[in-house]
Amino acid sequence: MREPFVGPGPWSINIPGFGYIKTPDADIAFIYQDTLVALDPFRGINIGQPSAHARWLDALAPAEGESVVQVGAGTGYYTALLGHLVGSAGTVHAYEIDQDLAARARLNLKDLTQIKVHPRTGIGDDLPKADAVYVNAGITQPSWAWLDALRPNGRLVFPLHAVGCVGGMLLIKRPAHGISWPARFLSAAAFISCTAPQDDDVGRRLNAAFASGGADAVRSFRTDDDIDQTCWFRGDGWWLSTGDADRASIEVEA
């Protein structure tokens, strides 16, 4: 149910091309449309579009018994879905830096014992090891904390874009070894920005790269210095390539 997570109505819902519109009453039919529902319209904090999250969660592929880290839990709606996907044998570590939202999430999720809500940033060196990391806040570069938290075969899904702009939801898979990791963009994405430091120069270059096209050709995430003609975008210590990840890197050790 969406009602506990959005709070009492009427609500502000986002209509593409029009922005936020206040519902005329508290009829729950309004919050079961395929649209964003505002938690704080003034700051642009929402419960995201269900069809988009369904696509991203399908790519993240959390399985029964796995451990998931979620960054930007909000009031916990998609955290609850993650909890159901990993089941009672799994674990979800949900990070939410906004104290009020974290308190609401903890209350909403109190009956799902496999979920632990952490009222702090989801960028830090002490993140637990995870099979999947799901990020719901935009950033101009993948956090090394998220990458380091991944186990072999782990998956990271996060929105790569400049502050206040549209970019792409990127899937990165961690191999057993190697510096060339499978990666691809799942769709366009625009989230409220992460509270971590944002690189303005990288943001401007990301905007230019997305505007120029070719994001759908990205096939790997790399951390070496051998930048070649397959480079679609270069960050600080990382780059996205249109070349496939090396087979030696993606083979998982038995």
LOTOR-844925 format. One record per residue (C-alpha): residue number from 1; residue in three letters; x, y, z. Coordinates in steps of 0.001 Angstrom, whole numbers, plus 524288, in hexadecimal, padded with zeros to 5 digits. Each point is the difference from the previous one (the first is absolute). Example, Ala and Ser with C-alpha at 12.3 -4.5 7.8 and 13.67 -1.06 7.14 Angstrom:
<atoms>
pos 1	code ALA	c1 8300C	c2 7EE6C	c3 81E78 $
pos 2	code SER	c1 8055A	c2 80D70	c3 7FD6C $
</atoms>
This chain:
<atoms>
pos 1	code MET	c1 80000	c2 80000	c3 80000 $
pos 2	code ARG	c1 804CA	c2 80DA2	c3 7FCC1 $
pos 3	code GLU	c1 7F7B2	c2 80753	c3 809F9 $
pos 4	code PRO	c1 808DE	c2 7FEB8	c3 80BFA $
pos 5	code PHE	c1 80BAF	c2 804C5	c3 7F830 $
pos 6	code VAL	c1 7F9FB	c2 80C28	c3 7F9BE $
pos 7	code GLY	c1 7F8F6	c2 804E2	c3 80C21 $
pos 8	code PRO	c1 7F239	c2 8058E	c3 800AF $
pos 9	code GLY	c1 7FA10	c2 8068B	c3 7F405 $
pos 10	code PRO	c1 7FD6B	c2 8082D	c3 7F87F $
pos 11	code TRP	c1 80D1F	c2 7FE11	c3 7F93F $
pos 12	code SER	c1 8087F	c2 806C1	c3 7F613 $
pos 13	code ILE	c1 80225	c2 7F725	c3 7F451 $
pos 14	code ASN	c1 808CF	c2 80292	c3 7F470 $
pos 15	code ILE	c1 7F9D9	c2 8007A	c3 7F283 $
pos 16	code PRO	c1 80A03	c2 7FF7B	c3 7F4E3 $
pos 17	code GLY	c1 80096	c2 80D15	c3 7F935 $
pos 18	code PHE	c1 7F868	c2 806EA	c3 80AC5 $
pos 19	code GLY	c1 80778	c2 7FDA7	c3 80C93 $
pos 20	code TYR	c1 7F967	c2 7FE79	c3 80D33 $
pos 21	code ILE	c1 7F13A	c2 80045	c3 800DE $
pos 22	code LYS	c1 7F874	c2 7FF6D	c3 80CCA $
pos 23	code THR	c1 7F5BF	c2 7F568	c3 80048 $
pos 24	code PRO	c1 7F241	c2 80519	c3 802BD $
pos 25	code ASP	c1 7FDF8	c2 7F66A	c3 80B24 $
pos 26	code ALA	c1 805D8	c2 7F434	c3 806D9 $
pos 27	code ASP	c1 7FAA5	c2 7F597	c3 7F6D8 $
pos 28	code ILE	c1 80AA8	c2 7F582	c3 80007 $
pos 29	code ALA	c1 7FDF9	c2 7FDFC	c3 7F15F $
pos 30	code PHE	c1 808C9	c2 80BCC	c3 7FDFF $
pos 31	code ILE	c1 80BD0	c2 7F990	c3 80649 $
pos 32	code TYR	c1 7FE85	c2 7F350	c3 7F877 $
pos 33	code GLN	c1 8028B	c2 80673	c3 7F2F9 $
pos 34	code ASP	c1 80D17	c2 7FDF3	c3 7F949 $
pos 35	code THR	c1 8057F	c2 80CF4	c3 80472 $
pos 36	code LEU	c1 8087D	c2 80680	c3 80A34 $
pos 37	code VAL	c1 7F9BD	c2 80372	c3 80D00 $
pos 38	code ALA	c1 80684	c2 80B0C	c3 80760 $
pos 39	code LEU	c1 80547	c2 7FE26	c3 80DA3 $
pos 40	code ASP	c1 80526	c2 80DF0	c3 7FFC3 $
pos 41	code PRO	c1 7FCA9	c2 8074E	c3 7F358 $
pos 42	code PHE	c1 807D8	c2 80BE8	c3 80429 $
pos 43	code ARG	c1 80C7E	c2 7F7F4	c3 80048 $
pos 44	code GLY	c1 7FBFB	c2 7F706	c3 7F4E6 $
pos 45	code ILE	c1 7FFEA	c2 7F3BC	c3 80887 $
pos 46	code ASN	c1 7F6A2	c2 7F5C1	c3 7FAD1 $
pos 47	code ILE	c1 7FBFF	c2 7F1EC	c3 8004C $
pos 48	code GLY	c1 80448	c2 7FCB2	c3 7F23A $
pos 49	code GLN	c1 7F88B	c2 7FB0B	c3 7F44B $
pos 50	code PRO	c1 7FC61	c2 7F1A7	c3 80206 $
pos 51	code SER	c1 8025F	c2 7FBAD	c3 7F1ED $
pos 52	code ALA	c1 80DB2	c2 805E2	c3 80012 $
pos 53	code HIS	c1 803A7	c2 7F996	c3 80CE2 $
pos 54	code ALA	c1 7FA6C	c2 7F318	c3 7FB45 $
pos 55	code ARG	c1 80954	c2 80087	c3 7F46A $
pos 56	code TRP	c1 80BAB	c2 8039C	c3 80864 $
pos 57	code LEU	c1 7FD19	c2 7F5F7	c3 80A91 $
pos 58	code ASP	c1 7FE90	c2 7F58D	c3 7F595 $
pos 59	code ALA	c1 80DC0	c2 80354	c3 7FB40 $
pos 60	code LEU	c1 80530	c2 8004B	c3 80DFC $
pos 61	code ALA	c1 7FA37	c2 7F259	c3 801A2 $
pos 62	code PRO	c1 80005	c2 7FEBC	c3 80EE8 $
pos 63	code ALA	c1 7FDEC	c2 7F1BE	c3 80362 $
pos 64	code GLU	c1 7FB0D	c2 7F86C	c3 80BAF $
pos 65	code GLY	c1 809F4	c2 8002A	c3 80AF6 $
pos 66	code GLU	c1 80890	c2 80AC8	c3 7FA55 $
pos 67	code SER	c1 804DC	c2 80C45	c3 806B8 $
pos 68	code VAL	c1 7FC7B	c2 80D3E	c3 7FA22 $
pos 69	code VAL	c1 8047F	c2 80DCB	c3 80320 $
pos 70	code GLN	c1 7F679	c2 80AC9	c3 7FC69 $
pos 71	code VAL	c1 80485	c2 80E1F	c3 7FFCE $
pos 72	code GLY	c1 7F531	c2 80A1E	c3 80103 $
pos 73	code ALA	c1 7F50C	c2 7F824	c3 80627 $
pos 74	code GLY	c1 7F67E	c2 80B45	c3 801C1 $
pos 75	code THR	c1 7F44E	c2 7FB0F	c3 807AB $
pos 76	code GLY	c1 802FE	c2 7F1F4	c3 7FC36 $
pos 77	code TYR	c1 7F6A4	c2 7FC62	c3 7F502 $
pos 78	code TYR	c1 80A23	c2 7F9E7	c3 7F6FC $
pos 79	code THR	c1 80766	c2 7FB3D	c3 80BFB $
pos 80	code ALA	c1 7F41A	c2 7F7C4	c3 8033D $
pos 81	code LEU	c1 7FFFE	c2 7FA5D	c3 7F245 $
pos 82	code LEU	c1 80E6E	c2 7FCA3	c3 80167 $
pos 83	code GLY	c1 7FCE6	c2 7F978	c3 80CF7 $
pos 84	code HIS	c1 7F5BC	c2 7F771	c3 7F9AA $
pos 85	code LEU	c1 80922	c2 7FC91	c3 7F4C0 $
pos 86	code VAL	c1 80B05	c2 7FB3B	c3 808E6 $
pos 87	code GLY	c1 7F673	c2 7F99D	c3 8096F $
pos 88	code SER	c1 80180	c2 7FD2E	c3 80E65 $
pos 89	code ALA	c1 80D2B	c2 7F970	c3 7FDA0 $
pos 90	code GLY	c1 80579	c2 80C3A	c3 7F994 $
pos 91	code THR	c1 803F9	c2 80D55	c3 8051F $
pos 92	code VAL	c1 7FD8C	c2 80DE5	c3 7FB72 $
pos 93	code HIS	c1 80848	c2 80B08	c3 80574 $
pos 94	code ALA	c1 7F878	c2 80C74	c3 7FCF5 $
pos 95	code TYR	c1 80722	c2 80D01	c3 8014B $
pos 96	code GLU	c1 7F8C5	c2 80CF6	c3 800EF $
pos 97	code ILE	c1 8071B	c2 80C62	c3 803FA $
pos 98	code ASP	c1 7F3A9	c2 8080C	c3 80257 $
pos 99	code GLN	c1 7FC86	c2 7FD3D	c3 80E28 $
pos 100	code ASP	c1 7F15A	c2 80225	c3 7FE83 $
pos 101	code LEU	c1 7FF18	c2 7F71D	c3 7F427 $
pos 102	code ALA	c1 80854	c2 7F5BB	c3 806BD $
pos 103	code ALA	c1 7F702	c2 8003D	c3 80BD9 $
pos 104	code ARG	c1 7F42B	c2 7FE23	c3 7F73A $
pos 105	code ALA	c1 806CF	c2 7F4D9	c3 7F8E1 $
pos 106	code ARG	c1 8035A	c2 7F938	c3 80CBA $
pos 107	code LEU	c1 7F1C2	c2 800CC	c3 8044D $
pos 108	code ASN	c1 7FAD7	c2 7FB73	c3 7F2CF $
pos 109	code LEU	c1 8096B	c2 7F47A	c3 7FF8C $
pos 110	code LYS	c1 7FF7E	c2 7FBAE	c3 80E3A $
pos 111	code ASP	c1 7F977	c2 7F306	c3 7FCB2 $
pos 112	code LEU	c1 80A41	c2 7FC2E	c3 7F5E4 $
pos 113	code THR	c1 80AD2	c2 7FADF	c3 808AD $
pos 114	code GLN	c1 80948	c2 7FDBA	c3 7F4A1 $
pos 115	code ILE	c1 800E5	c2 80EC5	c3 7FDED $
pos 116	code LYS	c1 8091C	c2 808BE	c3 807C8 $
pos 117	code VAL	c1 7FE22	c2 80EB4	c3 7FE74 $
pos 118	code HIS	c1 80C33	c2 8083F	c3 801E5 $
pos 119	code PRO	c1 7FD1F	c2 80E94	c3 8020C $
pos 120	code ARG	c1 80C85	c2 804D6	c3 7F9B2 $
pos 121	code THR	c1 8071C	c2 8014A	c3 7F324 $
pos 122	code GLY	c1 80170	c2 7F425	c3 7F74B $
pos 123	code ILE	c1 80D8B	c2 8042D	c3 7FBD3 $
pos 124	code GLY	c1 80A4C	c2 7FB55	c3 8096B $
pos 125	code ASP	c1 80AE4	c2 7F62D	c3 8019D $
pos 126	code ASP	c1 7F837	c2 7F7CC	c3 80992 $
pos 127	code LEU	c1 7F53C	c2 7FB3F	c3 7F6FE $
pos 128	code PRO	c1 7FCF8	c2 7F188	c3 801CC $
pos 129	code LYS	c1 8038E	c2 7F676	c3 7F53F $
pos 130	code ALA	c1 7F49C	c2 7FE27	c3 7F6C9 $
pos 131	code ASP	c1 7FB50	c2 7F85B	c3 7F449 $
pos 132	code ALA	c1 7F93C	c2 80C1F	c3 7FABB $
pos 133	code VAL	c1 80060	c2 80EB5	c3 80225 $
pos 134	code TYR	c1 7F433	c2 8081F	c3 7FBE5 $
pos 135	code VAL	c1 801DA	c2 80EB7	c3 7FFFE $
pos 136	code ASN	c1 7F4A5	c2 8099C	c3 7FF95 $
pos 137	code ALA	c1 80789	c2 80CCC	c3 7FF8E $
pos 138	code GLY	c1 8070A	c2 80618	c3 7F46C $
pos 139	code ILE	c1 80EB7	c2 80169	c3 7FFC6 $
pos 140	code THR	c1 80AA2	c2 803B0	c3 7F647 $
pos 141	code GLN	c1 80868	c2 7F417	c3 802BF $
pos 142	code PRO	c1 7FE5C	c2 7F27E	c3 805F7 $
pos 143	code SER	c1 8040D	c2 7FFDF	c3 80E38 $
pos 144	code TRP	c1 80BA1	c2 7F746	c3 8029A $
pos 145	code ALA	c1 7F901	c2 7FC21	c3 80C96 $
pos 146	code TRP	c1 7F522	c2 7F9C8	c3 7F7DC $
pos 147	code LEU	c1 8098F	c2 7F920	c3 7F6FE $
pos 148	code ASP	c1 8081E	c2 7FAF8	c3 80B5D $
pos 149	code ALA	c1 7F3D6	c2 7FAEC	c3 806E5 $
pos 150	code LEU	c1 7FC7E	c2 7F70B	c3 7F4AD $
pos 151	code ARG	c1 802FF	c2 7F1A1	c3 800DF $
pos 152	code PRO	c1 8044D	c2 7F8C7	c3 7F39C $
pos 153	code ASN	c1 7F443	c2 7FF63	c3 7F6E7 $
pos 154	code GLY	c1 7FA61	c2 80B9D	c3 8077D $
pos 155	code ARG	c1 7F7D3	c2 80A28	c3 7F8F2 $
pos 156	code LEU	c1 7FFB1	c2 80EC4	c3 8018A $
pos 157	code VAL	c1 7F4E6	c2 80819	c3 7FA4D $
pos 158	code PHE	c1 800EE	c2 80EC8	c3 8019B $
pos 159	code PRO	c1 7FC09	c2 80CA8	c3 7F916 $
pos 160	code LEU	c1 80BC5	c2 80657	c3 7F974 $
pos 161	code HIS	c1 7FD26	c2 80E43	c3 7FD40 $
pos 162	code ALA	c1 8033F	c2 80E07	c3 80356 $
pos 163	code VAL	c1 7F8CD	c2 80775	c3 80A9F $
pos 164	code GLY	c1 7F23C	c2 80366	c3 7FBA0 $
pos 165	code CYS	c1 801AD	c2 7F96F	c3 7F2C4 $
pos 166	code VAL	c1 7FBF6	c2 7F3BF	c3 7F8C3 $
pos 167	code GLY	c1 809CC	c2 7F514	c3 7FE12 $
pos 168	code GLY	c1 7FF51	c2 7F147	c3 80019 $
pos 169	code MET	c1 7FDA4	c2 7F4C0	c3 8095D $
pos 170	code LEU	c1 80C8C	c2 7F820	c3 7FF31 $
pos 171	code LEU	c1 8017F	c2 7F18C	c3 80326 $
pos 172	code ILE	c1 80DB6	c2 7FB50	c3 8038E $
pos 173	code LYS	c1 80327	c2 7F1D2	c3 80333 $
pos 174	code ARG	c1 80BEB	c2 7FC52	c3 807FC $
pos 175	code PRO	c1 807D3	c2 7F489	c3 7FAA0 $
pos 176	code ALA	c1 80846	c2 7F6B6	c3 807FE $
pos 177	code HIS	c1 80C35	c2 80798	c3 7FC1F $
pos 178	code GLY	c1 804EB	c2 809B9	c3 7F60A $
pos 179	code ILE	c1 7FE4D	c2 80E67	c3 7FCC9 $
pos 180	code SER	c1 7F5FA	c2 7FEB7	c3 7F530 $
pos 181	code TRP	c1 7F23A	c2 7FE5D	c3 80546 $
pos 182	code PRO	c1 7F389	c2 7FDBD	c3 7F811 $
pos 183	code ALA	c1 7F799	c2 80C3E	c3 7FFE0 $
pos 184	code ARG	c1 7F487	c2 805B6	c3 7F88F $
pos 185	code PHE	c1 7F606	c2 80AD0	c3 80110 $
pos 186	code LEU	c1 7F247	c2 7FB4A	c3 8031A $
pos 187	code SER	c1 7F889	c2 80C66	c3 7FCE1 $
pos 188	code ALA	c1 7FFFD	c2 80EA1	c3 801D4 $
pos 189	code ALA	c1 7FF75	c2 8045C	c3 80E3A $
pos 190	code ALA	c1 7FE9D	c2 80C60	c3 80812 $
pos 191	code PHE	c1 80094	c2 7FFAA	c3 80EDC $
pos 192	code ILE	c1 801DB	c2 809A1	c3 80AF9 $
pos 193	code SER	c1 80EA6	c2 80157	c3 8017F $
pos 194	code CYS	c1 80816	c2 7F84A	c3 809A3 $
pos 195	code THR	c1 80574	c2 807B5	c3 80B94 $
pos 196	code ALA	c1 80DA4	c2 7FB51	c3 7FC7C $
pos 197	code PRO	c1 80956	c2 80988	c3 7F94E $
pos 198	code GLN	c1 7FC21	c2 8022D	c3 7F1DB $
pos 199	code ASP	c1 80A34	c2 80329	c3 7F5A0 $
pos 200	code ASP	c1 7FAF7	c2 80B9E	c3 7F81C $
pos 201	code ASP	c1 809A7	c2 7FDE4	c3 7F4F1 $
pos 202	code VAL	c1 7FC64	c2 7F1AA	c3 7FEE6 $
pos 203	code GLY	c1 7F1BC	c2 80400	c3 80065 $
pos 204	code ARG	c1 801A3	c2 80947	c3 7F47F $
pos 205	code ARG	c1 8071D	c2 7F599	c3 7F84B $
pos 206	code LEU	c1 7F59E	c2 7F5EA	c3 80360 $
pos 207	code ASN	c1 7F57B	c2 80918	c3 7FACE $
pos 208	code ALA	c1 807AA	c2 80185	c3 7F368 $
pos 209	code ALA	c1 80214	c2 7F155	c3 7FECF $
pos 210	code PHE	c1 7F1A8	c2 7FCC2	c3 801F0 $
pos 211	code ALA	c1 7FC21	c2 80ACC	c3 7F687 $
pos 212	code SER	c1 8093E	c2 7FA79	c3 7F5C0 $
pos 213	code GLY	c1 7F9E5	c2 7F277	c3 80113 $
pos 214	code GLY	c1 8061E	c2 7F2A7	c3 80007 $
pos 215	code ALA	c1 7FD36	c2 7FC97	c3 80E2E $
pos 216	code ASP	c1 7F89E	c2 7F3E3	c3 7FBA7 $
pos 217	code ALA	c1 80CB3	c2 7FAC6	c3 7FA2F $
pos 218	code VAL	c1 80723	c2 7FFAB	c3 80D2C $
pos 219	code ARG	c1 803FD	c2 7F219	c3 80371 $
pos 220	code SER	c1 80A5A	c2 800EB	c3 80A9D $
pos 221	code PHE	c1 804F6	c2 807BF	c3 80BAA $
pos 222	code ARG	c1 80EBD	c2 800F5	c3 8012F $
pos 223	code THR	c1 809C9	c2 804F8	c3 809F3 $
pos 224	code ASP	c1 80CAB	c2 7FEF2	c3 7F836 $
pos 225	code ASP	c1 80778	c2 80ADA	c3 7F913 $
pos 226	code ASP	c1 7FFCC	c2 7F9AC	c3 7F28E $
pos 227	code ILE	c1 7F5D8	c2 80943	c3 7FA81 $
pos 228	code ASP	c1 7FD2C	c2 7FC7D	c3 7F1D7 $
pos 229	code GLN	c1 7F69C	c2 8035C	c3 7F509 $
pos 230	code THR	c1 7F514	c2 7F84E	c3 8069C $
pos 231	code CYS	c1 7FF1A	c2 80A21	c3 80AED $
pos 232	code TRP	c1 7F27A	c2 80612	c3 800CE $
pos 233	code PHE	c1 802A8	c2 807AC	c3 80C7E $
pos 234	code ARG	c1 80BC6	c2 801E7	c3 808CC $
pos 235	code GLY	c1 7FECD	c2 80309	c3 80E6F $
pos 236	code ASP	c1 80A06	c2 8013C	c3 80AD9 $
pos 237	code GLY	c1 80687	c2 7F2AC	c3 80087 $
pos 238	code TRP	c1 7F559	c2 7F93E	c3 7F81E $
pos 239	code TRP	c1 7FA4D	c2 7FFD3	c3 7F264 $
pos 240	code LEU	c1 7F4C6	c2 7FA32	c3 7F869 $
pos 241	code SER	c1 80316	c2 7F857	c3 7F3C0 $
pos 242	code THR	c1 7F7F7	c2 7FB6D	c3 7F47C $
pos 243	code GLY	c1 808A8	c2 7F3E6	c3 7FFC5 $
pos 244	code ASP	c1 7FBDA	c2 7F39C	c3 806EA $
pos 245	code ALA	c1 80629	c2 7FC6D	c3 80CFE $
pos 246	code ASP	c1 80B86	c2 7F6C7	c3 7FEB4 $
pos 247	code ARG	c1 7FB91	c2 7F1E7	c3 800CD $
pos 248	code ALA	c1 80AEA	c2 7FD2C	c3 809AE $
pos 249	code SER	c1 7FA4F	c2 80A56	c3 808F2 $
pos 250	code ILE	c1 7F1F3	c2 7FB79	c3 7FFE8 $
pos 251	code GLU	c1 8024F	c2 7F194	c3 8026A $
pos 252	code VAL	c1 7FC99	c2 7FCF2	c3 80E0D $
pos 253	code GLU	c1 808DA	c2 7F701	c3 8078D $
pos 254	code ALA	c1 7F974	c2 7F373	c3 8046C $
</atoms>
